[in-house]
Amino acid sequence: MYWRTVVQLRAGRGNDIEKTAQEIQAFVKARIGSVKTPKQVEVWPDLPRSKVGKVLKRDIRSTLFERLRDAAGKS
């Protein structure tokens, strides 16, 4: 499996998702190297959050694994 990143843009950040994904990849590559640079960046309108406001990473993972499983089933 390759590195994948899910992000939520701040309000007023713009709507050019492709440019934003490239900016994120360049930022990560410059700071931690190309090996850990995400190969795919997904921009979600809202990330799942708890009542306290923390991002629920397990919900993000389960959504991504469901997508992978569905894509593998269609092939």
Phi and psi restraints in degrees (range 20) as a CNS / XPLOR table:
assign (resid 1 and name C) (resid 2 and name N)
       (resid 2 and name CA) (resid 2 and name C) 1.0 -102.0 20.0 2
assign (resid 2 and name N) (resid 2 and name CA)
       (resid 2 and name C) (resid 3 and name N) 1.0 167.1 20.0 2
assign (resid 2 and name C) (resid 3 and name N)
       (resid 3 and name CA) (resid 3 and name C) 1.0 -69.9 20.0 2
assign (resid 3 and name N) (resid 3 and name CA)
       (resid 3 and name C) (resid 4 and name N) 1.0 131.6 20.0 2
assign (resid 3 and name C) (resid 4 and name N)
       (resid 4 and name CA) (resid 4 and name C) 1.0 -133.9 20.0 2
assign (resid 4 and name N) (resid 4 and name CA)
       (resid 4 and name C) (resid 5 and name N) 1.0 140.2 20.0 2
assign (resid 4 and name C) (resid 5 and name N)
       (resid 5 and name CA) (resid 5 and name C) 1.0 -122.3 20.0 2
assign (resid 5 and name N) (resid 5 and name CA)
       (resid 5 and name C) (resid 6 and name N) 1.0 138.6 20.0 2
assign (resid 5 and name C) (resid 6 and name N)
       (resid 6 and name CA) (resid 6 and name C) 1.0 -117.1 20.0 2
assign (resid 6 and name N) (resid 6 and name CA)
       (resid 6 and name C) (resid 7 and name N) 1.0 127.6 20.0 2
assign (resid 6 and name C) (resid 7 and name N)
       (resid 7 and name CA) (resid 7 and name C) 1.0 -131.9 20.0 2
assign (resid 7 and name N) (resid 7 and name CA)
       (resid 7 and name C) (resid 8 and name N) 1.0 159.6 20.0 2
assign (resid 7 and name C) (resid 8 and name N)
       (resid 8 and name CA) (resid 8 and name C) 1.0 -122.4 20.0 2
assign (resid 8 and name N) (resid 8 and name CA)
       (resid 8 and name C) (resid 9 and name N) 1.0 124.3 20.0 2
assign (resid 8 and name C) (resid 9 and name N)
       (resid 9 and name CA) (resid 9 and name C) 1.0 -75.9 20.0 2
assign (resid 9 and name N) (resid 9 and name CA)
       (resid 9 and name C) (resid 10 and name N) 1.0 147.1 20.0 2
assign (resid 9 and name C) (resid 10 and name N)
       (resid 10 and name CA) (resid 10 and name C) 1.0 -72.2 20.0 2
assign (resid 10 and name N) (resid 10 and name CA)
       (resid 10 and name C) (resid 11 and name N) 1.0 156.6 20.0 2
assign (resid 10 and name C) (resid 11 and name N)
       (resid 11 and name CA) (resid 11 and name C) 1.0 -60.7 20.0 2
assign (resid 11 and name N) (resid 11 and name CA)
       (resid 11 and name C) (resid 12 and name N) 1.0 137.2 20.0 2
assign (resid 11 and name C) (resid 12 and name N)
       (resid 12 and name CA) (resid 12 and name C) 1.0 80.9 20.0 2
assign (resid 12 and name N) (resid 12 and name CA)
       (resid 12 and name C) (resid 13 and name N) 1.0 8.2 20.0 2
assign (resid 12 and name C) (resid 13 and name N)
       (resid 13 and name CA) (resid 13 and name C) 1.0 -76.9 20.0 2
assign (resid 13 and name N) (resid 13 and name CA)
       (resid 13 and name C) (resid 14 and name N) 1.0 -20.2 20.0 2
assign (resid 13 and name C) (resid 14 and name N)
       (resid 14 and name CA) (resid 14 and name C) 1.0 113.3 20.0 2
assign (resid 14 and name N) (resid 14 and name CA)
       (resid 14 and name C) (resid 15 and name N) 1.0 172.9 20.0 2
assign (resid 14 and name C) (resid 15 and name N)
       (resid 15 and name CA) (resid 15 and name C) 1.0 -115.1 20.0 2
assign (resid 15 and name N) (resid 15 and name CA)
       (resid 15 and name C) (resid 16 and name N) 1.0 5.2 20.0 2
assign (resid 15 and name C) (resid 16 and name N)
       (resid 16 and name CA) (resid 16 and name C) 1.0 -83.9 20.0 2
assign (resid 16 and name N) (resid 16 and name CA)
       (resid 16 and name C) (resid 17 and name N) 1.0 84.7 20.0 2
assign (resid 16 and name C) (resid 17 and name N)
       (resid 17 and name CA) (resid 17 and name C) 1.0 -66.6 20.0 2
assign (resid 17 and name N) (resid 17 and name CA)
       (resid 17 and name C) (resid 18 and name N) 1.0 -39.3 20.0 2
assign (resid 17 and name C) (resid 18 and name N)
       (resid 18 and name CA) (resid 18 and name C) 1.0 -63.3 20.0 2
assign (resid 18 and name N) (resid 18 and name CA)
       (resid 18 and name C) (resid 19 and name N) 1.0 -43.0 20.0 2
assign (resid 18 and name C) (resid 19 and name N)
       (resid 19 and name CA) (resid 19 and name C) 1.0 -65.2 20.0 2
assign (resid 19 and name N) (resid 19 and name CA)
       (resid 19 and name C) (resid 20 and name N) 1.0 -40.7 20.0 2
assign (resid 19 and name C) (resid 20 and name N)
       (resid 20 and name CA) (resid 20 and name C) 1.0 -62.4 20.0 2
assign (resid 20 and name N) (resid 20 and name CA)
       (resid 20 and name C) (resid 21 and name N) 1.0 -42.1 20.0 2
assign (resid 20 and name C) (resid 21 and name N)
       (resid 21 and name CA) (resid 21 and name C) 1.0 -61.5 20.0 2
assign (resid 21 and name N) (resid 21 and name CA)
       (resid 21 and name C) (resid 22 and name N) 1.0 -42.2 20.0 2
assign (resid 21 and name C) (resid 22 and name N)
       (resid 22 and name CA) (resid 22 and name C) 1.0 -66.1 20.0 2
assign (resid 22 and name N) (resid 22 and name CA)
       (resid 22 and name C) (resid 23 and name N) 1.0 -38.0 20.0 2
assign (resid 22 and name C) (resid 23 and name N)
       (resid 23 and name CA) (resid 23 and name C) 1.0 -63.5 20.0 2
assign (resid 23 and name N) (resid 23 and name CA)
       (resid 23 and name C) (resid 24 and name N) 1.0 -41.2 20.0 2
assign (resid 23 and name C) (resid 24 and name N)
       (resid 24 and name CA) (resid 24 and name C) 1.0 -64.1 20.0 2
assign (resid 24 and name N) (resid 24 and name CA)
       (resid 24 and name C) (resid 25 and name N) 1.0 -45.1 20.0 2
assign (resid 24 and name C) (resid 25 and name N)
       (resid 25 and name CA) (resid 25 and name C) 1.0 -62.0 20.0 2
assign (resid 25 and name N) (resid 25 and name CA)
       (resid 25 and name C) (resid 26 and name N) 1.0 -41.6 20.0 2
assign (resid 25 and name C) (resid 26 and name N)
       (resid 26 and name CA) (resid 26 and name C) 1.0 -66.3 20.0 2
assign (resid 26 and name N) (resid 26 and name CA)
       (resid 26 and name C) (resid 27 and name N) 1.0 -39.6 20.0 2
assign (resid 26 and name C) (resid 27 and name N)
       (resid 27 and name CA) (resid 27 and name C) 1.0 -61.3 20.0 2
assign (resid 27 and name N) (resid 27 and name CA)
       (resid 27 and name C) (resid 28 and name N) 1.0 -48.0 20.0 2
assign (resid 27 and name C) (resid 28 and name N)
       (resid 28 and name CA) (resid 28 and name C) 1.0 -67.0 20.0 2
assign (resid 28 and name N) (resid 28 and name CA)
       (resid 28 and name C) (resid 29 and name N) 1.0 -43.2 20.0 2
assign (resid 28 and name C) (resid 29 and name N)
       (resid 29 and name CA) (resid 29 and name C) 1.0 -60.8 20.0 2
assign (resid 29 and name N) (resid 29 and name CA)
       (resid 29 and name C) (resid 30 and name N) 1.0 -38.4 20.0 2
assign (resid 29 and name C) (resid 30 and name N)
       (resid 30 and name CA) (resid 30 and name C) 1.0 -69.6 20.0 2
assign (resid 30 and name N) (resid 30 and name CA)
       (resid 30 and name C) (resid 31 and name N) 1.0 -28.6 20.0 2
assign (resid 30 and name C) (resid 31 and name N)
       (resid 31 and name CA) (resid 31 and name C) 1.0 -98.6 20.0 2
assign (resid 31 and name N) (resid 31 and name CA)
       (resid 31 and name C) (resid 32 and name N) 1.0 -37.7 20.0 2
assign (resid 31 and name C) (resid 32 and name N)
       (resid 32 and name CA) (resid 32 and name C) 1.0 -123.9 20.0 2
assign (resid 32 and name N) (resid 32 and name CA)
       (resid 32 and name C) (resid 33 and name N) 1.0 0.6 20.0 2
assign (resid 32 and name C) (resid 33 and name N)
       (resid 33 and name CA) (resid 33 and name C) 1.0 101.4 20.0 2
assign (resid 33 and name N) (resid 33 and name CA)
       (resid 33 and name C) (resid 34 and name N) 1.0 163.8 20.0 2
assign (resid 33 and name C) (resid 34 and name N)
       (resid 34 and name CA) (resid 34 and name C) 1.0 -73.9 20.0 2
assign (resid 34 and name N) (resid 34 and name CA)
       (resid 34 and name C) (resid 35 and name N) 1.0 -22.2 20.0 2
assign (resid 34 and name C) (resid 35 and name N)
       (resid 35 and name CA) (resid 35 and name C) 1.0 -64.8 20.0 2
assign (resid 35 and name N) (resid 35 and name CA)
       (resid 35 and name C) (resid 36 and name N) 1.0 -40.3 20.0 2
assign (resid 35 and name C) (resid 36 and name N)
       (resid 36 and name CA) (resid 36 and name C) 1.0 -98.8 20.0 2
assign (resid 36 and name N) (resid 36 and name CA)
       (resid 36 and name C) (resid 37 and name N) 1.0 8.7 20.0 2
assign (resid 36 and name C) (resid 37 and name N)
       (resid 37 and name CA) (resid 37 and name C) 1.0 -70.8 20.0 2
assign (resid 37 and name N) (resid 37 and name CA)
       (resid 37 and name C) (resid 38 and name N) 1.0 132.9 20.0 2
assign (resid 37 and name C) (resid 38 and name N)
       (resid 38 and name CA) (resid 38 and name C) 1.0 -64.6 20.0 2
assign (resid 38 and name N) (resid 38 and name CA)
       (resid 38 and name C) (resid 39 and name N) 1.0 134.6 20.0 2
assign (resid 38 and name C) (resid 39 and name N)
       (resid 39 and name CA) (resid 39 and name C) 1.0 -81.0 20.0 2
assign (resid 39 and name N) (resid 39 and name CA)
       (resid 39 and name C) (resid 40 and name N) 1.0 -21.9 20.0 2
assign (resid 39 and name C) (resid 40 and name N)
       (resid 40 and name CA) (resid 40 and name C) 1.0 -139.5 20.0 2
assign (resid 40 and name N) (resid 40 and name CA)
       (resid 40 and name C) (resid 41 and name N) 1.0 135.1 20.0 2
assign (resid 40 and name C) (resid 41 and name N)
       (resid 41 and name CA) (resid 41 and name C) 1.0 -119.6 20.0 2
assign (resid 41 and name N) (resid 41 and name CA)
       (resid 41 and name C) (resid 42 and name N) 1.0 124.0 20.0 2
assign (resid 41 and name C) (resid 42 and name N)
       (resid 42 and name CA) (resid 42 and name C) 1.0 -108.4 20.0 2
assign (resid 42 and name N) (resid 42 and name CA)
       (resid 42 and name C) (resid 43 and name N) 1.0 133.3 20.0 2
assign (resid 42 and name C) (resid 43 and name N)
       (resid 43 and name CA) (resid 43 and name C) 1.0 -105.7 20.0 2
assign (resid 43 and name N) (resid 43 and name CA)
       (resid 43 and name C) (resid 44 and name N) 1.0 116.2 20.0 2
assign (resid 43 and name C) (resid 44 and name N)
       (resid 44 and name CA) (resid 44 and name C) 1.0 -103.2 20.0 2
assign (resid 44 and name N) (resid 44 and name CA)
       (resid 44 and name C) (resid 45 and name N) 1.0 145.5 20.0 2
assign (resid 44 and name C) (resid 45 and name N)
       (resid 45 and name CA) (resid 45 and name C) 1.0 -65.4 20.0 2
assign (resid 45 and name N) (resid 45 and name CA)
       (resid 45 and name C) (resid 46 and name N) 1.0 -37.0 20.0 2
assign (resid 45 and name C) (resid 46 and name N)
       (resid 46 and name CA) (resid 46 and name C) 1.0 -143.5 20.0 2
assign (resid 46 and name N) (resid 46 and name CA)
       (resid 46 and name C) (resid 47 and name N) 1.0 134.7 20.0 2
assign (resid 46 and name C) (resid 47 and name N)
       (resid 47 and name CA) (resid 47 and name C) 1.0 -89.5 20.0 2
assign (resid 47 and name N) (resid 47 and name CA)
       (resid 47 and name C) (resid 48 and name N) 1.0 146.2 20.0 2
assign (resid 47 and name C) (resid 48 and name N)
       (resid 48 and name CA) (resid 48 and name C) 1.0 -66.3 20.0 2
assign (resid 48 and name N) (resid 48 and name CA)
       (resid 48 and name C) (resid 49 and name N) 1.0 132.6 20.0 2
assign (resid 48 and name C) (resid 49 and name N)
       (resid 49 and name CA) (resid 49 and name C) 1.0 -131.2 20.0 2
assign (resid 49 and name N) (resid 49 and name CA)
       (resid 49 and name C) (resid 50 and name N) 1.0 153.8 20.0 2
assign (resid 49 and name C) (resid 50 and name N)
       (resid 50 and name CA) (resid 50 and name C) 1.0 -80.2 20.0 2
assign (resid 50 and name N) (resid 50 and name CA)
       (resid 50 and name C) (resid 51 and name N) 1.0 177.7 20.0 2
assign (resid 50 and name C) (resid 51 and name N)
       (resid 51 and name CA) (resid 51 and name C) 1.0 -62.7 20.0 2
assign (resid 51 and name N) (resid 51 and name CA)
       (resid 51 and name C) (resid 52 and name N) 1.0 -27.1 20.0 2
assign (resid 51 and name C) (resid 52 and name N)
       (resid 52 and name CA) (resid 52 and name C) 1.0 -82.1 20.0 2
assign (resid 52 and name N) (resid 52 and name CA)
       (resid 52 and name C) (resid 53 and name N) 1.0 -19.6 20.0 2
assign (resid 52 and name C) (resid 53 and name N)
       (resid 53 and name CA) (resid 53 and name C) 1.0 108.4 20.0 2
assign (resid 53 and name N) (resid 53 and name CA)
       (resid 53 and name C) (resid 54 and name N) 1.0 3.0 20.0 2
assign (resid 53 and name C) (resid 54 and name N)
       (resid 54 and name CA) (resid 54 and name C) 1.0 -78.8 20.0 2
assign (resid 54 and name N) (resid 54 and name CA)
       (resid 54 and name C) (resid 55 and name N) 1.0 146.2 20.0 2
assign (resid 54 and name C) (resid 55 and name N)
       (resid 55 and name CA) (resid 55 and name C) 1.0 -71.4 20.0 2
assign (resid 55 and name N) (resid 55 and name CA)
       (resid 55 and name C) (resid 56 and name N) 1.0 130.9 20.0 2
assign (resid 55 and name C) (resid 56 and name N)
       (resid 56 and name CA) (resid 56 and name C) 1.0 -90.2 20.0 2
assign (resid 56 and name N) (resid 56 and name CA)
       (resid 56 and name C) (resid 57 and name N) 1.0 92.1 20.0 2
assign (resid 56 and name C) (resid 57 and name N)
       (resid 57 and name CA) (resid 57 and name C) 1.0 -64.3 20.0 2
assign (resid 57 and name N) (resid 57 and name CA)
       (resid 57 and name C) (resid 58 and name N) 1.0 -33.8 20.0 2
assign (resid 57 and name C) (resid 58 and name N)
       (resid 58 and name CA) (resid 58 and name C) 1.0 -64.6 20.0 2
assign (resid 58 and name N) (resid 58 and name CA)
       (resid 58 and name C) (resid 59 and name N) 1.0 -34.2 20.0 2
assign (resid 58 and name C) (resid 59 and name N)
       (resid 59 and name CA) (resid 59 and name C) 1.0 -70.0 20.0 2
assign (resid 59 and name N) (resid 59 and name CA)
       (resid 59 and name C) (resid 60 and name N) 1.0 -36.9 20.0 2
assign (resid 59 and name C) (resid 60 and name N)
       (resid 60 and name CA) (resid 60 and name C) 1.0 -64.4 20.0 2
assign (resid 60 and name N) (resid 60 and name CA)
       (resid 60 and name C) (resid 61 and name N) 1.0 -47.1 20.0 2
assign (resid 60 and name C) (resid 61 and name N)
       (resid 61 and name CA) (resid 61 and name C) 1.0 -59.7 20.0 2
assign (resid 61 and name N) (resid 61 and name CA)
       (resid 61 and name C) (resid 62 and name N) 1.0 -45.1 20.0 2
assign (resid 61 and name C) (resid 62 and name N)
       (resid 62 and name CA) (resid 62 and name C) 1.0 -64.0 20.0 2
assign (resid 62 and name N) (resid 62 and name CA)
       (resid 62 and name C) (resid 63 and name N) 1.0 -38.1 20.0 2
assign (resid 62 and name C) (resid 63 and name N)
       (resid 63 and name CA) (resid 63 and name C) 1.0 -64.4 20.0 2
assign (resid 63 and name N) (resid 63 and name CA)
       (resid 63 and name C) (resid 64 and name N) 1.0 -43.7 20.0 2
assign (resid 63 and name C) (resid 64 and name N)
       (resid 64 and name CA) (resid 64 and name C) 1.0 -66.0 20.0 2
assign (resid 64 and name N) (resid 64 and name CA)
       (resid 64 and name C) (resid 65 and name N) 1.0 -41.1 20.0 2
assign (resid 64 and name C) (resid 65 and name N)
       (resid 65 and name CA) (resid 65 and name C) 1.0 -66.1 20.0 2
assign (resid 65 and name N) (resid 65 and name CA)
       (resid 65 and name C) (resid 66 and name N) 1.0 -35.9 20.0 2
assign (resid 65 and name C) (resid 66 and name N)
       (resid 66 and name CA) (resid 66 and name C) 1.0 -62.8 20.0 2
assign (resid 66 and name N) (resid 66 and name CA)
       (resid 66 and name C) (resid 67 and name N) 1.0 -42.5 20.0 2
assign (resid 66 and name C) (resid 67 and name N)
       (resid 67 and name CA) (resid 67 and name C) 1.0 -62.6 20.0 2
assign (resid 67 and name N) (resid 67 and name CA)
       (resid 67 and name C) (resid 68 and name N) 1.0 -43.0 20.0 2
assign (resid 67 and name C) (resid 68 and name N)
       (resid 68 and name CA) (resid 68 and name C) 1.0 -63.7 20.0 2
assign (resid 68 and name N) (resid 68 and name CA)
       (resid 68 and name C) (resid 69 and name N) 1.0 -42.3 20.0 2
assign (resid 68 and name C) (resid 69 and name N)
       (resid 69 and name CA) (resid 69 and name C) 1.0 -64.7 20.0 2
assign (resid 69 and name N) (resid 69 and name CA)
       (resid 69 and name C) (resid 70 and name N) 1.0 -41.9 20.0 2
assign (resid 69 and name C) (resid 70 and name N)
       (resid 70 and name CA) (resid 70 and name C) 1.0 -65.7 20.0 2
assign (resid 70 and name N) (resid 70 and name CA)
       (resid 70 and name C) (resid 71 and name N) 1.0 -39.4 20.0 2
assign (resid 70 and name C) (resid 71 and name N)
       (resid 71 and name CA) (resid 71 and name C) 1.0 -66.9 20.0 2
assign (resid 71 and name N) (resid 71 and name CA)
       (resid 71 and name C) (resid 72 and name N) 1.0 -38.0 20.0 2
assign (resid 71 and name C) (resid 72 and name N)
       (resid 72 and name CA) (resid 72 and name C) 1.0 -69.1 20.0 2
assign (resid 72 and name N) (resid 72 and name CA)
       (resid 72 and name C) (resid 73 and name N) 1.0 -33.8 20.0 2
assign (resid 72 and name C) (resid 73 and name N)
       (resid 73 and name CA) (resid 73 and name C) 1.0 -70.5 20.0 2
assign (resid 73 and name N) (resid 73 and name CA)
       (resid 73 and name C) (resid 74 and name N) 1.0 -30.0 20.0 2
assign (resid 73 and name C) (resid 74 and name N)
       (resid 74 and name CA) (resid 74 and name C) 1.0 -77.9 20.0 2
assign (resid 74 and name N) (resid 74 and name CA)
       (resid 74 and name C) (resid 75 and name N) 1.0 -22.8 20.0 2
